[in-house]
Amino acid sequence: SIAESSERVYPKGSLAAHIIGYVGKITSEEDMQTYKEKGYSTNALVGQSGIESSMEDQLSPYASNRQGQQVVEVNRRGKIVRQLSYTAPVDGDTVQLTLDTQLQAVLEKALEDNINEINKEQQKIIKSERWQKQKKSILEEYEEQGKEIQLAQTGAAVAMDPNTGAVLAMASYPGYDLSILTGTVDKQAWNAVVNDERYPLLNRAIATKDTPGSIFKLCTALGGLMEGVITPETEIYDAHTYEGTDAVHPPSCWSRTSHGDQNVVEAIKNSCNYFFYWTGERLGSTALSKWAAKLGLTSRTGIELPGEATSFVGNQSMLYDASRAINNQYTSKPIYAARMIKKKLQEIGQDRGIEYDEDRLDKVTKSMLDIVVTTESKSEWPARIHDILLADMNLPVEYIRSNYLANTFQSYLNDLKWTANETIMAAIGQSDNLITPVQLATYAATIANNGTRLRTHVVDKITDY
């Protein structure tokens, strides 16, 4: 017999693989139930990533309203003798993207070449005798801990039209070839992709966050101007080392020589750290976060792709938010601090022959973490810690003092307190600023578009068959 069927074909291979995505079988019982309710068969192929996933309802021919139907009359032998009614099946819709395929190909190749070039340069540097001498203590520490030096292996790039918010090209390296998923899946090639430690399936342009660095200085400049901290005529002398905070090691400008007097235009041109340290300290973390939010740096873009991460700009609530569960904080620092506190409490229990229950340990750990945001000055922390150990852990005063427990627990909390030094580092795009590449592209487009932030999108239009 001859039967008609269809299959997904990806003629462009690896081009824009992370955006297009792929289809696969329904795997979970929960998903199966959801799709069955829509009319899907158990062997239907559904979107697993990219546009294939986010536009499943538009692309799919499996939904009940698109399936054909034929009512027939049969004789005793089951042979069709008459057709009573017929409804033709309907194809899924066509989703047209905003991508320029030529630009996409150029961007992917340029990104790969750039990462490989950086990797080669890094390998030359780490093999040099001078570098080995400079980093001797760090290399010894790495060897003891079984760590490896991380070289450039991955990256992402986004090109947008600032006048429309359309993504013209989006690259994530390394990529993978969609053609291995056409027809019968090439299992060997697929396993190579899945087992690659660089996670080729991850769309780094939307799902990974990192410190933006100096491109964030435009946000600091805008905030400073809008809040009246600086004017276009304000000049700040670059004294190289910034002594404005109580940092143990005061930060310096990147340049070995002073930039001299800088106004905001010159400071942006020269990327003068000192100017933005000064502006950021006077602007403060709250105002800095406000203007970052206005530029879209503290939320998702809403691009029509699954798995977009939420960017954020560092401040006290990002460093530790008492209203959120410990495992649901914005950074890993509170999780690490909580782990160390709990471990120390268990050690105390072992030392005193007492087994504390988990609820008690969790409650005391949370109380200690909350000291960071409920106590204004660090000088008050030891007394608060002392009171918690005394009241909630029933530890003798002498035991707390003789084991220096207040100081020990304070050391676990120090990194959770936002300081003036954190603010000036955030002002130059460092500290706990973590932003996705697509969000940075949107930010740049917003500035290029005179402050109008358009919706970032990769879907141009959807048409029926």
PyMOL commands that set and color helices and strands:
alter all, ss='L'
color gray80, all
select helices_A, chain A and resi 17-20+29-38+50-54+56-59+64-66+101-127+129-134+136-145+178-181+187-194+204-207+213-226+264-270+273-294+316-319+326-328+333-352+358-374+378-391+397-402+405-416+420-427+437-448
alter helices_A, ss='H'
color red, helices_A
select strands_A, chain A and resi 23-25+45-47+69-74+80-87+94-97+155-161+166-173+236-238+260-262+459-463
alter strands_A, ss='S'
color yellow, strands_A
deselect
rebuild
show_as cartoon
